[in-house]
Amino acid sequence: MRSIPAFCCLLLLCSCRQNHPALQLSTFREVPKEINAGSFFAQNGSDLEKGNYLFVQDYDSVAFVFINDKLVRMRLSACIIDSVANTMDETYEQNDLTVKLNAKYVNDAGDKEHDFEGRITVKNSKGDSVAKNVVGYDLVE
């Protein structure tokens, strides 16, 4: 009879764990001072206008992302820019985290509220991952 309550507790613990992903990608508003000029990405145009960012990067190989309620500073480890297709594939790393940004430049005519459309994927060394579609713009000072 003792095994039934133990089994119920184990089942409850396992089901609770499934409701809380190991990686949570959230927005942040306060951009670190070391980002002077670069690219800013949000989940949609409205968040972009309001300054609710998912990912920011500077032109000196540094990026920031808000993961599990913590602002994480990352370094560029790989970058492929295709000037014909107007795409960029960048990889940033910090300890056990990897962030991949795949984006396409979409504002050749200057008629859109954003310059980029793409996807950001965050993975940890345990194999957990989270991905979101993003839009972004360049800020040049």
C-alpha positions in Angstrom: 0.0 0.0 0.0 2.9 2.4 0.6 3.9 2.2 -3.0 0.6 3.9 -4.3 1.2 7.2 -2.4 4.9 7.2 -3.5 3.9 6.5 -7.1 1.3 9.4 -6.9 4.0 11.8 -5.6 6.4 10.7 -8.3 3.8 11.2 -11.0 2.9 14.7 -9.6 6.6 15.7 -9.6 7.2 14.5 -13.1 4.1 16.3 -14.4 5.1 19.5 -12.7 8.5 19.4 -14.3 7.0 19.1 -17.8 5.1 22.4 -17.2 8.3 24.3 -16.6 10.8 24.1 -19.5 14.5 23.9 -18.6 15.1 27.0 -20.8 12.9 30.1 -20.7 13.7 32.9 -23.2 12.2 36.2 -22.0 12.3 39.8 -23.0 14.4 42.5 -21.4 14.3 46.3 -21.7 17.5 47.6 -20.2 20.2 47.2 -22.8 23.7 46.8 -21.3 26.0 49.9 -21.8 28.5 48.0 -23.9 25.9 47.7 -26.7 26.4 51.1 -28.4 25.4 50.1 -31.9 24.3 46.8 -33.3 21.2 44.7 -34.0 18.2 44.5 -31.7 15.7 41.6 -32.0 12.2 41.1 -30.5 9.4 38.6 -31.0 7.2 41.1 -33.1 7.1 44.6 -34.4 5.2 45.9 -31.4 7.7 44.6 -28.9 10.5 46.0 -31.0 9.0 49.5 -30.9 8.5 49.2 -27.2 12.0 48.1 -26.6 11.1 44.6 -25.3 14.1 42.7 -26.7 14.8 39.0 -26.9 18.3 39.4 -28.2 20.8 42.3 -28.7 24.2 42.2 -30.3 26.9 44.7 -31.0 29.3 44.9 -33.9 32.2 43.7 -31.6 31.1 40.1 -31.2 29.1 40.5 -28.0 25.5 39.6 -27.5 22.9 39.5 -24.6 19.9 37.3 -24.1 17.6 36.9 -21.1 17.5 33.2 -20.2 15.8 31.8 -17.0 15.4 35.2 -15.5 19.1 36.1 -16.0 20.8 38.4 -18.5 23.5 36.3 -20.1 26.5 37.9 -22.0 27.7 35.8 -24.9 30.5 35.8 -27.4 30.3 35.2 -31.1 31.8 31.9 -32.1 30.8 31.5 -35.7 29.3 33.8 -38.4 28.2 33.2 -42.0 26.9 36.1 -43.9 25.6 35.5 -47.4 25.5 38.9 -49.2 23.7 37.4 -52.2 20.8 35.9 -50.2 21.0 38.7 -47.6 21.1 36.2 -44.7 23.2 35.8 -41.6 23.7 32.7 -39.5 25.5 33.5 -36.2 26.4 31.4 -33.2 27.1 32.7 -29.8 28.4 30.8 -26.8 28.8 31.2 -23.1 29.6 28.2 -20.8 27.0 25.5 -21.5 24.7 27.8 -23.6 24.6 28.2 -27.3 22.5 30.8 -29.2 21.9 30.5 -32.9 20.5 33.5 -34.8 19.3 32.8 -38.4 18.0 36.0 -40.0 17.3 37.5 -43.4 17.6 41.1 -44.3 14.1 42.2 -45.6 14.2 46.0 -45.8 15.9 46.9 -49.1 13.4 49.5 -49.9 13.3 51.0 -46.4 9.5 50.6 -46.2 9.3 48.2 -43.2 9.4 48.8 -39.5 12.1 46.2 -39.1 15.2 45.3 -41.1 15.4 41.5 -40.3 13.2 38.5 -39.9 14.5 35.2 -38.5 14.7 32.8 -35.7 16.7 32.5 -32.5 17.4 29.1 -30.9 18.9 28.7 -27.4 20.3 25.3 -26.4 22.1 24.0 -23.3 24.6 21.2 -22.9 21.8 18.9 -21.6 20.1 19.1 -25.0 17.2 21.4 -23.8 16.3 24.1 -26.3 13.8 26.9 -27.0 13.3 28.7 -30.2 11.3 31.9 -31.2 10.7 33.8 -34.4 12.1 37.3 -34.3 12.2 40.6 -36.1 15.0 43.1 -35.7 16.6 46.3 -36.8 20.1 47.8 -36.9 21.1 50.7 -34.8 24.1 52.5 -36.1 25.7 55.4 -34.1 
